[in-house]
């Protein structure tokens, strides 16, 4: 029986992991998570950005989105607003999709 192997780079695996974490939060009711979960996802995004080497423009843009999200999460009231979390997560999701 033939076996198919999929080879991925560490950067692609990190982007996939971060995108999965973003998708997990997107599936939740936005009132069901707070700044701590957002910061955890941003940590994963930062790892993916640090490992990305093939697309400097996309990685730089994603790093800016992550930094802005981290600043909002540090000032918790803004991140706890449903519209702020949804917008941030969608921007992260789109940036990570572009990295892969």
Secondary structure, DSSP 8 states (H G I E B T S, - for coil): ---------HHHHHHHHHHHHHHHHHHS-GGG--HHHHHHHHHHHHHHHHH--S-HHHHHHHHHHHHHHHHHHHTTHHHHSHHHHHHHHHHHHHHHHHH-
